Amino acid sequence: MEVDLISYINRGGIIVYILIALNTIGFTIMFWKIVVLSFSRLRKEKTINEIITFVKESNVSLQKESIDNIINRKIKKLEFGLNTVKIIASIAPLLGLLGTVVGVLNSFDSITKSGLGDPSIFSNGISIALITTVAGLIVAIPHYIGYNYIYGVLDSIELKLQKEVLKRL
């Protein structure tokens, strides 16, 4: 049996289209973050030198907490957009579940109108329910993985910056 993707998308209805839009947004953000992080690793030495220069030029003696705050501000700039990926990962399964409820509701409405004589009436609503559930999971799983991976990379960068700056001061 050949799988016709466009047919499945059309049968899933508006919820699948919303999930496709969210998927596109999320993957664009994750791709952009990976590109930015690749360049930020190349700029690590420059960032360390900027922080050290700032600390040395500052008239106030900075403690470790102040240095951590400076590094945290730099990392927060890199985190921009990750909350959107996290939200997409969180709501995609809920949208899939919404589609499931709508599909089952349509099935029961069809049974109410036509009776149980034709099983295809019931199966159409159930297939819509399953399509939206699968679509929600297909969107959510890679976004969870991507969010956790990128967040882990940022944590690693932050720890390395703290270690290097404190070592050089």
C-alpha positions as CSV (number, residue, x, y, z in Angstrom):
1,M,0.0,0.0,0.0
2,E,1.4,3.3,-1.1
3,V,1.5,6.2,1.4
4,D,0.2,9.4,-0.1
5,L,1.5,12.1,2.3
6,I,-0.6,14.9,0.8
7,S,-3.7,12.8,1.3
8,Y,-2.9,12.2,4.9
9,I,-2.2,15.9,5.5
10,N,-5.5,16.9,3.9
11,R,-7.4,14.3,5.9
12,G,-5.8,15.5,9.1
13,G,-7.3,18.9,8.5
14,I,-6.5,22.3,10.0
15,I,-4.7,20.8,13.0
16,V,-2.1,19.1,10.8
17,Y,-1.6,22.3,8.9
18,I,-1.0,24.1,12.2
19,L,1.5,21.4,13.2
20,I,3.3,21.8,9.9
21,A,3.6,25.5,10.4
22,L,4.9,25.0,13.9
23,N,7.3,22.4,12.7
24,T,8.7,24.8,10.1
25,I,9.1,27.6,12.7
26,G,10.8,25.3,15.2
27,F,13.2,23.7,12.7
28,T,14.1,27.2,11.4
29,I,15.0,28.3,14.9
30,M,16.9,25.2,15.7
31,F,18.9,25.4,12.5
32,W,19.7,29.1,13.2
33,K,20.8,28.3,16.7
34,I,23.1,25.6,15.5
35,V,24.7,28.0,13.0
36,V,25.0,30.7,15.6
37,L,26.5,28.3,18.1
38,S,29.0,27.1,15.5
39,F,30.2,30.7,15.0
40,S,30.1,31.4,18.8
41,R,32.5,28.5,19.4
42,L,34.9,30.1,16.9
43,R,34.5,33.4,18.8
44,K,35.0,31.9,22.2
45,E,38.5,33.3,22.6
46,K,37.3,36.8,21.6
47,T,34.5,36.6,24.1
48,I,36.9,35.5,26.9
49,N,39.2,38.4,26.1
50,E,36.2,40.8,26.1
51,I,35.2,39.7,29.5
52,I,38.7,39.8,30.9
53,T,39.2,43.3,29.4
54,F,35.9,44.5,31.0
55,V,36.9,43.1,34.4
56,K,40.4,44.6,34.3
57,E,39.2,48.0,33.1
58,S,36.5,48.1,35.7
59,N,37.4,50.2,38.8
60,V,35.2,48.0,41.0
61,S,36.7,44.7,42.1
62,L,34.5,42.0,40.7
63,Q,33.7,38.9,42.5
64,K,33.0,35.5,41.0
65,E,29.2,36.2,41.1
66,S,29.7,39.4,39.0
67,I,31.8,37.5,36.4
68,D,29.1,34.8,36.3
69,N,26.5,37.5,35.7
70,I,28.5,38.9,32.8
71,I,28.8,35.4,31.3
72,N,25.1,34.7,31.9
73,R,24.2,37.8,29.9
74,K,26.3,36.6,27.0
75,I,24.7,33.2,27.2
76,K,21.1,34.6,27.5
77,K,21.7,36.3,24.1
78,L,22.5,32.9,22.6
79,E,19.4,31.3,24.2
80,F,17.0,33.7,22.4
81,G,14.4,31.7,20.5
82,L,14.8,28.4,22.4
83,N,11.7,29.0,24.5
84,T,9.7,28.9,21.2
85,V,11.2,25.5,20.4
86,K,10.3,24.4,23.9
87,I,6.7,25.6,23.5
88,I,6.4,23.9,20.1
89,A,7.6,20.6,21.7
90,S,5.1,21.0,24.5
91,I,2.0,22.0,22.5
92,A,2.4,19.7,19.5
93,P,1.3,16.5,21.3
94,L,-1.6,18.6,22.8
95,L,-2.7,19.7,19.3
96,G,-2.4,16.0,18.2
97,L,-4.7,15.1,21.1
98,L,-7.1,17.8,20.1
99,G,-7.2,16.3,16.7
100,T,-7.8,12.9,18.2
101,V,-10.8,14.2,20.2
102,V,-12.2,16.0,17.1
103,G,-11.8,12.8,15.0
104,V,-13.5,10.6,17.6
105,L,-16.3,13.2,18.0
106,N,-16.8,13.2,14.2
107,S,-17.0,9.4,14.3
108,F,-19.7,9.5,16.9
109,D,-21.6,12.2,15.1
110,S,-21.5,10.1,11.9
111,I,-22.8,7.1,13.8
112,T,-25.6,9.2,15.3
113,K,-26.7,10.4,11.9
114,S,-26.2,7.2,9.9
115,G,-26.2,4.3,12.4
116,L,-23.7,1.5,12.5
117,G,-24.6,0.0,9.1
118,D,-21.5,1.3,7.3
119,P,-18.2,0.8,9.2
120,S,-16.4,3.2,6.8
121,I,-18.3,6.1,8.4
122,F,-16.8,5.4,11.8
123,S,-13.4,4.6,10.4
124,N,-13.0,7.9,8.7
125,G,-13.2,9.8,12.0
126,I,-10.9,7.4,13.7
127,S,-8.3,7.8,10.9
128,I,-8.4,11.5,11.3
129,A,-7.9,11.0,15.0
130,L,-4.8,8.8,14.4
131,I,-3.4,11.1,11.7
132,T,-3.4,14.1,14.0
133,T,-2.0,12.1,16.9
134,V,0.9,10.9,14.8
135,A,1.5,14.4,13.4
136,G,1.7,15.9,16.9
137,L,4.2,13.3,18.0
138,I,6.3,13.7,14.8
139,V,6.5,17.4,15.5
140,A,7.1,17.1,19.3
141,I,9.8,14.5,19.4
142,P,12.5,16.2,17.3
143,H,11.8,19.5,19.0
144,Y,12.3,18.0,22.4
145,I,15.6,16.4,21.2
146,G,16.7,19.7,19.5
147,Y,15.9,21.9,22.5
148,N,17.7,19.6,25.0
149,Y,20.7,19.3,22.7
150,I,21.1,23.0,22.1
151,Y,20.5,23.8,25.8
152,G,23.2,21.3,26.7
153,V,25.6,22.9,24.3
154,L,24.9,26.3,25.8
155,D,25.5,25.0,29.3
156,S,28.8,23.5,28.2
157,I,29.8,26.9,26.6
158,E,28.9,28.7,29.8
159,L,30.9,26.4,32.0
160,K,33.9,26.6,29.7
161,L,33.7,30.4,29.6
162,Q,33.5,30.6,33.4
163,K,36.5,28.2,33.8
164,E,38.7,30.1,31.2
165,V,37.9,33.6,32.5
166,L,38.5,32.6,36.2
167,K,41.7,30.8,35.2
168,R,43.1,33.9,33.3
169,L,42.3,36.5,36.0
